[in-house]
Amino acid sequence: MGWFWFDVVGILVILTVVYLLVVGAERHR
């Protein structure tokens, strides 16, 4: 069950990073 939480945290981190990159790209325009 531990691996499940690692997957969830990994997905959340990836989504957060992608979101920040998108927001940053929009602000630079």
PDB file of N, CA, C and O in Angstrom:
ATOM      1  N   MET A   1       0.842  -1.205   0.000  1.00  0.00           N
ATOM      2  CA  MET A   1       0.000   0.000   0.000  1.00  0.00           C
ATOM      3  C   MET A   1       0.877   1.256   0.000  1.00  0.00           C
ATOM      4  O   MET A   1       0.449   2.337  -0.405  1.00  0.00           O
ATOM      5  N   GLY A   2       2.106   1.080   0.462  1.00  0.00           N
ATOM      6  CA  GLY A   2       3.023   2.219   0.490  1.00  0.00           C
ATOM      7  C   GLY A   2       3.297   2.768  -0.907  1.00  0.00           C
ATOM      8  O   GLY A   2       3.389   3.978  -1.111  1.00  0.00           O
ATOM      9  N   TRP A   3       3.429   1.834  -1.877  1.00  0.00           N
ATOM     10  CA  TRP A   3       3.713   2.281  -3.243  1.00  0.00           C
ATOM     11  C   TRP A   3       2.570   3.132  -3.780  1.00  0.00           C
ATOM     12  O   TRP A   3       2.792   4.051  -4.568  1.00  0.00           O
ATOM     13  N   PHE A   4       1.338   2.824  -3.352  1.00  0.00           N
ATOM     14  CA  PHE A   4       0.182   3.588  -3.826  1.00  0.00           C
ATOM     15  C   PHE A   4       0.341   5.061  -3.468  1.00  0.00           C
ATOM     16  O   PHE A   4       0.090   5.941  -4.292  1.00  0.00           O
ATOM     17  N   TRP A   5       0.760   5.321  -2.231  1.00  0.00           N
ATOM     18  CA  TRP A   5       0.917   6.715  -1.794  1.00  0.00           C
ATOM     19  C   TRP A   5       2.049   7.391  -2.554  1.00  0.00           C
ATOM     20  O   TRP A   5       1.981   8.580  -2.862  1.00  0.00           O
ATOM     21  N   PHE A   6       3.108   6.607  -2.858  1.00  0.00           N
ATOM     22  CA  PHE A   6       4.218   7.188  -3.623  1.00  0.00           C
ATOM     23  C   PHE A   6       3.718   7.621  -4.998  1.00  0.00           C
ATOM     24  O   PHE A   6       4.096   8.681  -5.497  1.00  0.00           O
ATOM     25  N   ASP A   7       2.862   6.794  -5.609  1.00  0.00           N
ATOM     26  CA  ASP A   7       2.311   7.133  -6.925  1.00  0.00           C
ATOM     27  C   ASP A   7       1.433   8.384  -6.835  1.00  0.00           C
ATOM     28  O   ASP A   7       1.513   9.266  -7.690  1.00  0.00           O
ATOM     29  N   VAL A   8       0.604   8.456  -5.804  1.00  0.00           N
ATOM     30  CA  VAL A   8      -0.290   9.611  -5.645  1.00  0.00           C
ATOM     31  C   VAL A   8       0.528  10.886  -5.461  1.00  0.00           C
ATOM     32  O   VAL A   8       0.260  11.899  -6.107  1.00  0.00           O
ATOM     33  N   VAL A   9       1.526  10.833  -4.579  1.00  0.00           N
ATOM     34  CA  VAL A   9       2.368  12.012  -4.333  1.00  0.00           C
ATOM     35  C   VAL A   9       3.098  12.402  -5.611  1.00  0.00           C
ATOM     36  O   VAL A   9       3.194  13.584  -5.941  1.00  0.00           O
ATOM     37  N   GLY A  10       3.614  11.403  -6.334  1.00  0.00           N
ATOM     38  CA  GLY A  10       4.332  11.689  -7.580  1.00  0.00           C
ATOM     39  C   GLY A  10       3.433  12.386  -8.590  1.00  0.00           C
ATOM     40  O   GLY A  10       3.845  13.349  -9.236  1.00  0.00           O
ATOM     41  N   ILE A  11       2.206  11.899  -8.725  1.00  0.00           N
ATOM     42  CA  ILE A  11       1.263  12.505  -9.676  1.00  0.00           C
ATOM     43  C   ILE A  11       0.953  13.943  -9.261  1.00  0.00           C
ATOM     44  O   ILE A  11       0.921  14.840 -10.104  1.00  0.00           O
ATOM     45  N   LEU A  12       0.726  14.163  -7.974  1.00  0.00           N
ATOM     46  CA  LEU A  12       0.413  15.514  -7.495  1.00  0.00           C
ATOM     47  C   LEU A  12       1.585  16.448  -7.752  1.00  0.00           C
ATOM     48  O   LEU A  12       1.390  17.592  -8.163  1.00  0.00           O
ATOM     49  N   VAL A  13       2.811  15.964  -7.511  1.00  0.00           N
ATOM     50  CA  VAL A  13       4.004  16.792  -7.734  1.00  0.00           C
ATOM     51  C   VAL A  13       4.128  17.143  -9.212  1.00  0.00           C
ATOM     52  O   VAL A  13       4.397  18.293  -9.560  1.00  0.00           O
ATOM     53  N   ILE A  14       3.931  16.151 -10.083  1.00  0.00           N
ATOM     54  CA  ILE A  14       4.042  16.394 -11.524  1.00  0.00           C
ATOM     55  C   ILE A  14       2.982  17.402 -11.971  1.00  0.00           C
ATOM     56  O   ILE A  14       3.281  18.323 -12.732  1.00  0.00           O
ATOM     57  N   LEU A  15       1.752  17.230 -11.500  1.00  0.00           N
ATOM     58  CA  LEU A  15       0.681  18.156 -11.886  1.00  0.00           C
ATOM     59  C   LEU A  15       0.987  19.564 -11.391  1.00  0.00           C
ATOM     60  O   LEU A  15       0.734  20.542 -12.094  1.00  0.00           O
ATOM     61  N   THR A  16       1.535  19.668 -10.171  1.00  0.00           N
ATOM     62  CA  THR A  16       1.872  20.983  -9.619  1.00  0.00           C
ATOM     63  C   THR A  16       2.957  21.647 -10.445  1.00  0.00           C
ATOM     64  O   THR A  16       2.866  22.836 -10.750  1.00  0.00           O
ATOM     65  N   VAL A  17       3.993  20.882 -10.812  1.00  0.00           N
ATOM     66  CA  VAL A  17       5.098  21.431 -11.607  1.00  0.00           C
ATOM     67  C   VAL A  17       4.583  21.897 -12.966  1.00  0.00           C
ATOM     68  O   VAL A  17       4.926  22.986 -13.426  1.00  0.00           O
ATOM     69  N   VAL A  18       3.760  21.069 -13.606  1.00  0.00           N
ATOM     70  CA  VAL A  18       3.206  21.433 -14.917  1.00  0.00           C
ATOM     71  C   VAL A  18       2.356  22.692 -14.785  1.00  0.00           C
ATOM     72  O   VAL A  18       2.431  23.587 -15.627  1.00  0.00           O
ATOM     73  N   TYR A  19       1.553  22.759 -13.732  1.00  0.00           N
ATOM     74  CA  TYR A  19       0.690  23.930 -13.523  1.00  0.00           C
ATOM     75  C   TYR A  19       1.533  25.196 -13.355  1.00  0.00           C
ATOM     76  O   TYR A  19       1.232  26.237 -13.939  1.00  0.00           O
ATOM     77  N   LEU A  20       2.594  25.092 -12.550  1.00  0.00           N
ATOM     78  CA  LEU A  20       3.467  26.248 -12.331  1.00  0.00           C
ATOM     79  C   LEU A  20       4.137  26.664 -13.635  1.00  0.00           C
ATOM     80  O   LEU A  20       4.266  27.857 -13.911  1.00  0.00           O
ATOM     81  N   LEU A  21       4.567  25.689 -14.441  1.00  0.00           N
ATOM     82  CA  LEU A  21       5.215  26.012 -15.719  1.00  0.00           C
ATOM     83  C   LEU A  21       4.230  26.726 -16.636  1.00  0.00           C
ATOM     84  O   LEU A  21       4.597  27.693 -17.304  1.00  0.00           O
ATOM     85  N   VAL A  22       2.987  26.261 -16.675  1.00  0.00           N
ATOM     86  CA  VAL A  22       1.973  26.882 -17.533  1.00  0.00           C
ATOM     87  C   VAL A  22       1.689  28.301 -17.058  1.00  0.00           C
ATOM     88  O   VAL A  22       1.625  29.228 -17.865  1.00  0.00           O
ATOM     89  N   VAL A  23       1.518  28.472 -15.756  1.00  0.00           N
ATOM     90  CA  VAL A  23       1.240  29.805 -15.207  1.00  0.00           C
ATOM     91  C   VAL A  23       2.420  30.734 -15.479  1.00  0.00           C
ATOM     92  O   VAL A  23       2.231  31.891 -15.853  1.00  0.00           O
ATOM     93  N   GLY A  24       3.638  30.224 -15.289  1.00  0.00           N
ATOM     94  CA  GLY A  24       4.834  31.034 -15.533  1.00  0.00           C
ATOM     95  C   GLY A  24       4.927  31.440 -16.997  1.00  0.00           C
ATOM     96  O   GLY A  24       5.282  32.579 -17.303  1.00  0.00           O
ATOM     97  N   ALA A  25       4.612  30.521 -17.901  1.00  0.00           N
ATOM     98  CA  ALA A  25       4.675  30.827 -19.333  1.00  0.00           C
ATOM     99  C   ALA A  25       3.650  31.899 -19.678  1.00  0.00           C
ATOM    100  O   ALA A  25       3.927  32.791 -20.480  1.00  0.00           O
ATOM    101  N   GLU A  26       2.467  31.816 -19.076  1.00  0.00           N
ATOM    102  CA  GLU A  26       1.423  32.803 -19.351  1.00  0.00           C
ATOM    103  C   GLU A  26       1.831  34.181 -18.829  1.00  0.00           C
ATOM    104  O   GLU A  26       1.558  35.197 -19.468  1.00  0.00           O
ATOM    105  N   ARG A  27       2.482  34.209 -17.673  1.00  0.00           N
ATOM    106  CA  ARG A  27       2.871  35.500 -17.088  1.00  0.00           C
ATOM    107  C   ARG A  27       3.980  36.159 -17.897  1.00  0.00           C
ATOM    108  O   ARG A  27       4.064  37.387 -17.947  1.00  0.00           O
ATOM    109  N   HIS A  28       4.839  35.351 -18.535  1.00  0.00           N
ATOM    110  CA  HIS A  28       5.955  35.911 -19.300  1.00  0.00           C
ATOM    111  C   HIS A  28       5.477  36.536 -20.612  1.00  0.00           C
ATOM    112  O   HIS A  28       6.208  37.310 -21.231  1.00  0.00           O
ATOM    113  N   ARG A  29       4.255  36.205 -21.038  1.00  0.00           N
ATOM    114  CA  ARG A  29       3.771  36.756 -22.299  1.00  0.00           C
ATOM    115  C   ARG A  29       3.400  38.223 -22.147  1.00  0.00           C
ATOM    116  O   ARG A  29       2.971  38.855 -23.113  1.00  0.00           O
TER     117      ARG A  29
END
